[in-house]
Amino acid sequence: MLAKILILSTLALILVSLFSALAMLFKNDDPDKRKRVVQALTIRISLSIGLFIALIASFYLGLIPGRG
């Protein structure tokens, strides 16, 4: 149950980061805004890689059961 909550909260954070980057992209063309867009996308990529690694580790440790 805890694994599901962590996975869903991480997915929610990934979506928030993605849409915040999209909102900043459409607002202005200031160089400062572009840096914030890159920063938000970097956070999204880091969260995605972290989620992938956590899912693989959880599967190997038996926290997420396999099907079969």
Stockholm file with secondary structure:
# STOCKHOLM 1.0

chainA/1-68         MLAKILILSTLALILVSLFSALAMLFKNDDPDKRKRVVQALTIRISLSIGLFIALIASFYLGLIPGRG
#=GR chainA/1-68 SS CHHHHHHHHHHHHHHHHHHHHHHHHHHCCCHHHHHHHHHHHHHHHHHHHHHHHHHHHHHHHTSSCCCC
#=GC SS_cons        CHHHHHHHHHHHHHHHHHHHHHHHHHHCCCHHHHHHHHHHHHHHHHHHHHHHHHHHHHHHHTSSCCCC
//
